[in-house]
Amino acid sequence: MSRLAIFLLLLPTVLAEPALARQDDPRLKDLFADLQASHSSIEAGLIEQRIEAIWVKDGNPRVDAWMQQGIDALSLHNAEAALAAFNKVVELDSTFAEGYNKRATVEFLMHDFDASVADIQRTLELEPRHWGALAGLGQIYLVLGDKKAALRAFEAALKINPHLTNVSESVEKLRQELGGSPT
């Protein structure tokens, strides 16, 4: 077989997106840089979608199937089924940040704030750039009445993703209520 034929056979493999997904996907570095440099919420939203599409895929078909089952259950407001699915996700891959983040969301909805905070902390250990986890942490602190901690979490989310409109509004409101910054 000629070198050209071998090259043509291997070309789709070379050009394909990396098989790796999750928080350690090499594409994320450039996407986060693009997010920081984005000039509009529309542009940022498109980049957010690309990041989230990477985050939600583990690369292991079993984990990905459980993740999708949890997402589907969550969309149907079936918190118990979603929690069971996300429990399975983190059981199968304890290094998959989005598994913990999704489980934290369900725990928040179920008013299990201690479990939600613990899963957010694990999410952030695995993916410190997870603006959604930080924004969720801010929401928990608001519910618990800790406005200073909420403000810190929201500000941290905005440092990563400056185009979060609702988070920006919350920051402004909290700054007014607290008379400045949380520190």
N, C-alpha and C positions, 0 to 999 in steps of 0.2 A: 504494500500500500504506500502510496506516495506521501511525502510530508504534507502536501497541500490537502490531501484527502483526510489525513489524521487531524490536521488543524481544523478543517471544516467540521469534522465529527465532534471535536472537543469545544468548538466555539460556543455552542449554547451553554455549556458548563462554565466557561470563562465569563460569559456575559451575564449569567444569572445573578439575581440578588443573592447575597450571602444566606446560607441556610440558617445561620444563627439568628435568633430573634431575642426578645427579652430586653432587659436593662443593660446587658453587656454587648449589644449589637454595635458593631463599629460604625454603622450609619448614623447613630445618635449624636456623635460628636459634632458633625457638620450640621445636623438638624437643629441642635441646641444653639449653635452659633447663628444659624439663620433666624431662629426664633428671637434671639437677642437683637439682631439687626433689622428685624421686620419693622415696617413703617406704618402698618395699619392693622386693625383688628381682623380684617378679612384675610390678609396675608398670614398673620399669626395663626388664625383659625385653621388654615390649610396645613400649616406646618404642625400644629398641634395634632391634627388628625393623622398625619404620617407618623409622628412619634407614638401616639396612642396605638396605632395599628401594629407597630413593632412591639411595644410593651405588652400587648395582650396575647402575643404568640410566644409560647414556650419553646416550640420546636419538637417537643415530644408529643406524638399523636394522642396518647392517652391523656396527658395533661391538658392539651388543647381541647379535647372533646369534653372533659369535665369543666374547663373554663367556659366553653360555649354553653354548656348545660346550665351553669350558674348564671351566666349573663341572660340567657333566655328566661330562667325562673325569676330573676330580678325584674326583668321587663314585664313579667306577668304579675308582679307584686307578691310572689310566693317566696317570702323571706326564708322560711324553713328549708325549702328545696334548694334555694340559692346558697344558704349557709352550708348545707350538706355537701353541695358540689364544690364550693370553695375550700371547705375542710379537706376534701379529697385532693384538690389541686395542691395545697401546701403540704399535704402528707406525701404526695408523689414527688414534689420538687420543693424542698425547703429553701431553695435559693432563688425562687421566682418571685420577684417583688410584686408583680401585679396580682398574684394570687392573694397575697396578704392585703393589698390595697382593696381589692374587691370584697374580701371578707370583712375588712374594716367598715366598708360602706354598709354592708348588711347588718353588722353589729350596731352601727350607729342608728339605723332604721329601727332596730329592735330595742333601742335604748340601753344597750350594753356598752356604756361609754368606756369603762375600764378595758374591756377586751378590744374595743375599737382603737383606743389610744395605743395599746400594746402592739396591735397589728400595724398601725401607722408607723410606730417607731421601727418595727422590723422592715417595713417598706422603705423607710428613709435610710436605714442601714445599708440596704441593698441597692437603692437608687436615690441618692441624696437630691437629685434634680426633680423629684416627683412633685410638681406644683399642686397636683390634685390632692395628694396626701396631706400636704401642708395646708391647703385650703380647708380640707376636711377637719384637720386638727383645730384650725381656727373656729370652725363651726361648733365643734365639741366644746371648746373653751367658752364660746358664747353661751351655749346651753347651760353650762355649769356655772356661769356668772363670772368667769375670770377674763375680764375685758383686756387686761394687759397682756396676758398670754395669747389671747385671740389675736390681738394686734401684732404681736411678734410673729406668730405663725403666718398671718396674712401677708405681712411685709416680706417674709422669707419667700413666700410663693411668688410675690411680684418681682423679686430680684431675679427669679428664674424665668418667669413668664410675665413681662410687663403689660400684656394686653388682656388681662383678666378683669373685665369691666365690673362684674359684681364684687370681686375681691377689692378692687380699687375703691368702689363706693363704700364698702365696709370699713376700709382703712380710714377714709376721710371721716366717716361718721364716728369711728372709735377715737380718732385723734381729737376731734372736737369734744367728745365726751370726757376724754382723759386729759385734755389740755396739753397735748403734745405727743411725744413718743412714749413707748412703754418702759423705757429704761430710766 
